[in-house]
Amino acid sequence: MEEIIALVKIMNQINQVLLEGNVVKDAEISETAQGNYVSKFPIEVKRYYRNAKGETVTETCYFDVKAWGETFAQFCKRVKNAELF
């Protein structure tokens, strides 16, 4: 039981992911009831690897991203549709 509690404490500290990809469409910007802005936008991330035959394979994954606070401000200043983010 102590091991499970320790694992949960560690997992609660892991809350960041770094993705590099292209913005698929322009962001949707909304305001919360508290007056904070949030931006939602999808990005595509490509993964390249070689299969067992030695052929280069490209996989594309799509992620929905939400940006708040300072991340939101930086996003609005720098990113437009189809740009690398």
Secondary structure, DSSP 8 states (H G I E B T S, - for coil): -HHHHHHHHHHHH--------EE-S--EEEE-TTS-EEEEEEEEEEEEEE-TTS-EEEEEEEEEEEEEHHHHHHHHHH--TT-B-
